[in-house]
């Protein structure tokens, strides 16, 4: 478990250098809402949506470069000095850009391979109605456990097909981010992402990419100089994402499962918790379905099916949980956010048997 900033034996987070006073236009808030599945009765579709607003980051001056982390490495093994933050965002996209593709081994399968020792965050605030060419507003460097925690959490994000699913189209503030991870041998790797009002962005290292939204957490790290674990929320209402979900409905290694029966009135969902035997069996049944890339919606009749709707939350010894939604009145009925599939009798029997009354 990572210690909070200021714990004895740890360096306190650095304070950002500032170019100008922090500005907060009237009417902006810091409301954040998670991704959810819903079924409008008039349209009879289920879609993944996300909305919210985010305050722009503190406008900060570029920090003095950190001391080299390669002093103990033989001169022949030392890589070239890491690149500084570009002065401008080099794309018209929101997120989904890096100045150089990662050449770190493993970068094709995870956003942050290996164990970097520092993370330099570069911030480029702007408006999502006119993206492209945003100026560098400031930087923040994370070190030690905070750089390691950020790298670990980004490495756990599922990667695969991007640009699918439904998004809202609200105009508002956004901040593009570049994160330069530097390794002990002097090599570095870029990750590009964004904090955006619709919370529909792509995070990439130039080779691997993820649709999972982390913009608000990057903004918090930029402001505070720390990386903290994601806030614990009700597992029955929180969308989950984990590396491997692009190829399996439930990635291997699950050691627990919570079966939630969704309350149609929006109240607290009844739930039942099970151990590794049930988790393994249920994951096997879900992974046996003929899955394809999720389109983020399903077609339904508008009439509640017998047994209703369920959310299955699979836990792991390390890293994030995995959520799978089952809507028995929709086709396809099973959706993990990255994959969807038609339900079969085996899954229906198991889920209805395990679900609380």
N, C-alpha and C positions, 0 to 999 in steps of 0.2 A: 504493500500500500504506500503511495507517495505521501511524503510529509508535507504539511502546509508551509507556505513561505515563512521564513524567519525561524524555523526549527533550529535548535542549536546544532552546529556542525554543518549547516547548509548556508550558502550565500543568499542573502535577501535579494528579491527581484530588483533589477535596475530600474531607475526612473527614466522615462523617455525624454529626449531633448525635444524642445518644441520650437517651431517656426512662428506660430501665431497662437492666439488664444483659441481655446476650444469653442466651437459654435454649435448651437442647437436651434435650428429654425423652429418657430412656433408650430405646434401641431404634430411634431414628430413624437413618437413614443417608442417603447422598447417591448412591444407586445410580441410574443412568440407563440405560435401554435404548431403542433405536430401534424404529420401526415396522417390522413385517415381515409378509410373506405366509407362511401355512403351510397344510398340507393334512393334517388329522387323518384317518387311514385309516378310523377307525370311523364318523365322521360324513360323510366325503367332502365337506367344504366347505373353501374357502379364505377366511380372514378376516384383516383388518388388526387387529392388537392392539398395545397399548402398555401398559407398566407401569413402576413405579419409585416412589421416594419422594424427597422433597425437604425439606431443613431449612428452617424458616421464616426470613424475613429478620430482620436486626438490627432491633430496635425502636428507632426513631430519632425525635427531635423534629423538628418542621417547621423547615426552614431559613429564614433571612432571605430575602425575595424578592430575586431577582437584579436587577442594574441594568437599566434599560430598554435594549432593543436598538434603539430607534426614534429615537435622538437626531438622526440625519442625515436623517430623513424629514420632509417638510413637515407642519406642524401639521394641515392639513386631511386628510392621508392617514393620520395616526396612528390606529390602532384603539384601542378601549377597553382598559383594563388587563386582562391575562389573569386569569381566575378562579383562586382558590386551590384546593387539593385539598379536596374535600368531606370533612366530618368523619366521614361514614359511607358505606359502600357502598350505593348506592341500588337494589339489585335482590336477588332471591332466587336469581339465576343465578350460575354460576361463570364469571367472565369475561363477555363478551357484553353489556357495559353501558358507556355513557358518559353524563356529565351533560348534554352538549349535542352535537347532531349536527354534524359538520364541514360548514362552508360554504366551505371552500377549494376553488377550481376543480380538478377532477380527482379529488375524493374519492370519487366513485361508482365509479371504476375501480381505485383503489389505496388502501391503508390510510393512506399518508403521502405526499400529493402535494407537489411543490415541494421547497424546500431550507430547512427550519427551522434555527435557530441554537442553540436550547437545547431540552432535554428534561427536564421535571420528572417524576420517578417517585413516585407515591403508593402506599403499601403498606397492604393491609387483610388481615391474616392471620386464619385461622379454621380450621374443620373442614368437610370436604365433606359430612358427615352432617347438618349444620344450617346451610346457607348462608343468607346474607342479613343486611344491616345491620351488617357488620363495621366496627369502628372504625378510623380512620386511626391507624396505628402509627408512621409516619415518612415522610420524603421524601428524595430524593436528586436533585440537579441535574447533568445532563451538559451539557457545553458543547463548542464547537469540533468537532474531528474525531470525538469520541465521540458527540455528539448527531447529527452528520451520518451517521456509520456506522450508528447505530441506525435512523435514519429511512430510510436507503438499504436496509438489509436488510429492514425491515418492508414497504417499498414493493415489494420484489420478491416478496413472498408471493402465492401464487395466491388470488384471491377468487372467490366464486360461491356455489353451494348449500352450506349448512351443515346439521349435524345428521344426516348420513348416516354409514354405516360402523359397525363393531362396536367397542365399548369395554368394558374391564374395569370392575368396579364395586367396587373396594376402598375401604374407608373409611380416612380419614387426613387429614393436614394439607393445607391449601391456602392460597394467598395470592392474593387479587384485586389487580390492579394497574390504576391509571389512569396514563397517560402524557400529559402536556400538552406538545405541541410548539408552540414559539413562533417566529414568523417575524420577519425583520428589520423589517417594517413594523408590528409590534405585534400582528398577528392571531395566533390560536392555534387548535389543533385537538386534540381528545382521541382517544386510543386506549385501549380497555379489553381486558384479557387476564387470564390467571391462570396460576399455577404449581400444579399439582394432581397428586396421587399417581397417577391413572390416565392422565395426559397426554392427556386428551381434552377440550379446551376450544376455545372460539371467541374469536378476536381481532377486534375491530370498531372502526370509527370512527363508527358509527351509521348509515352508509349502505352501505359495503362491509364484508364479513366474510370471514374465512378460518378453515379447520379446522386449518391447519398449526400444530404445537405449537412455541411459542417461550418458554414460561413459565420454563424453567430458565435461559435466557439473560437474561431480564429480571431474575430473581433475582440472577444474577451481577453484572449492571450495578448493581443497587440496593446490593448489598453492597460492591462494589469501586469504584464511581464511574467505571468505564470500560466501554466496549463493545468487545468483541474479536470477531474473525472466528470463525465456527463452526469447531470443531476438525476437522481433516482426518481422514477415516475411509476405510476400504476402500470404494471406490465400488460394488463388487459386493455389499455387504451393507448399504448405507445408503440409506434412502428419501429421494428428492429431491423438491423442490417449487419451482415458479417461476411467476410471474405469467403468465397466458395459458393455463395448463393447464385452466382451466374451459371453454375453447372449442376447444382443439386438443390432441390427444394429445401432440404435440411442438411447442411454440411456435416461430415462425420465428426464424432467426438462428443455429441450431446450427452449430458449426464443427468438431466432433469427436464421435466416438462410441466407447464401450468396450462390447464385446459380451462378456458374462460367461455362461459355462455353469455353472449352479448345481450344486454338489456335493451329491448326495443324502445324504451322510454328514456334512454340515456342515463339511467342510474348506474350505481356501482355494479359491475358484472360479478355474478357468482363465479367462483373458481375453485379448482381442485388441483393439488400439487402431487406429482408422482416422481419416483426415482429413476435410476438409469435403465432398469429393465423395461419399464413402460416407455421411456423416451426412445430407447433403441428400437423397440417394436413399432412404435408409431412413426418414427422417422423412416424406417424401412418401408412401411406402407405408403407414405407420401412420396418417397423417392422412386417407388415402382410405377408411379403414374407417368403418362406420356406428357412431359412438360415441354413448353415452348416459352420464348421470351414474352414477358408480360406486356400487354398493351395498356395496362392501368385501368381497365374497365371491364364490365361484363354485362350481359343482357339478362334482365329478369322479368317476371310476370307482374310484379307489384303486389303479389299476394304472399304473405309470410308462409314459408314452408314449414311442415311439421319438423320440430327439432330446432328451427331457427338458425342463428348465425353463431360462429365460434371463432375465437382467436387462440391459437396454440403458440405458446412461448417456450422455446427450447433453450435451456441454460447450459453453459460450458464452464470447465474449471478456470479458463482464462479467456478474457476478451468478451465482446458483446454477445447478447442473446440473439436468437433468431425468431421472428414472428411469422406465422402463416395464418392467413385468414381463410375461413371456409364459410361461404354463403350458399346454403343448400337451395335457395331459390334463384340462383344465378348460373349462367353458363358463359365461361367456365367458372366453376364454383371455388376452385382453390387458387390462391394467389399469395406469393411471398414477397411481392414488390419487384422482383426481378424475373421470376418465372410464374407461369400459371398453367393450370391443367384442369381437365374434367375430373370430377370426383367419381370414385367407384364404390361398390357395395362394401368392400373391406374397410375403407376409410370411414364411410358413414357408420358402420357398425361400431368400430373402435371409438370414434369420437363421441357418438351418442351414449355409448356405455360409460365412458370415462367422465363425461361432462356432469357437473353438479346439477341437482334438480332445480 
